[in-house]
């Protein structure tokens, strides 16, 4: 079974959504999934860049109205 966590970063502005998501990822075992919801438009570029820099996998990036939803697999 894969660990999964969710983090709601709605209302937070750059760089807080990525910083808080990074903190949450530390709670997961390798291969665990973190779902992050963010409303800051900058998150659309921030999360893919964060994953490229850290080696985590950006499994999906979707939009639910004004909310951006990212699923990240811990490396």
C-alpha positions as CSV (number, residue, x, y, z in Angstrom):
1,X,0.0,0.0,0.0
2,X,1.3,3.4,-1.0
3,X,1.3,6.2,1.6
4,X,-0.8,9.2,0.6
5,X,-1.1,12.6,2.2
6,X,-3.1,15.7,1.2
7,X,-2.1,19.3,1.8
8,X,-4.4,22.3,1.2
9,X,-2.2,25.3,0.4
10,X,-5.2,27.4,-0.7
11,X,-4.7,31.1,0.1
12,X,-0.9,30.8,0.5
13,X,1.4,32.7,-1.9
14,X,4.7,31.8,-3.4
15,X,6.9,30.3,-2.1
16,X,4.8,28.9,0.8
17,X,2.9,26.2,-1.1
18,X,6.1,24.6,-2.3
19,X,7.9,25.0,1.1
20,X,5.0,23.5,3.0
21,X,4.6,20.7,0.4
22,X,8.3,19.9,0.8
23,X,7.7,19.6,4.6
24,X,4.8,17.2,4.0
25,X,6.8,15.1,1.6
26,X,9.3,14.4,4.4
27,X,6.5,12.6,6.3
28,X,6.1,10.1,3.4
29,X,8.1,7.0,2.6
30,X,9.7,6.7,-0.7
31,X,7.1,6.2,-3.4
32,X,4.4,7.9,-1.3
33,X,2.0,10.3,-2.9
34,X,1.2,13.9,-1.9
35,X,-1.8,15.7,-3.3
36,X,-1.5,19.5,-3.0
37,X,-4.2,22.0,-3.6
38,X,-3.1,25.6,-4.3
39,X,-4.7,28.8,-5.4
40,X,-1.6,30.9,-6.2
41,X,-1.3,31.1,-10.0
42,X,2.5,30.9,-9.6
43,X,2.2,27.3,-8.3
44,X,1.5,26.2,-11.9
45,X,5.2,26.9,-12.7
46,X,6.6,26.4,-9.2
47,X,5.6,22.7,-8.6
48,X,7.0,21.4,-12.0
49,X,10.3,23.3,-11.3
50,X,10.4,22.0,-7.7
51,X,10.0,18.4,-8.9
52,X,12.7,18.8,-11.6
53,X,15.1,20.2,-9.0
54,X,14.4,17.6,-6.3
55,X,13.8,14.4,-8.4
56,X,10.3,13.9,-7.1
57,X,7.8,12.8,-9.8
58,X,5.0,15.2,-10.8
59,X,2.3,12.5,-11.4
60,X,-0.4,15.0,-12.4
61,X,-1.2,18.7,-12.5
62,X,-4.9,19.6,-13.0
63,X,-7.2,22.5,-12.4
64,X,-10.4,22.4,-10.4
65,X,-12.0,25.9,-11.0
66,X,-9.5,28.3,-9.4
67,X,-7.7,25.5,-7.5
68,X,-4.6,23.9,-8.9
69,X,-4.2,20.2,-7.9
70,X,-0.8,18.6,-8.0
71,X,0.0,14.9,-7.2
72,X,3.7,14.3,-6.4
73,X,5.4,11.0,-5.9
74,X,8.3,11.1,-3.4
75,X,11.6,9.9,-4.9
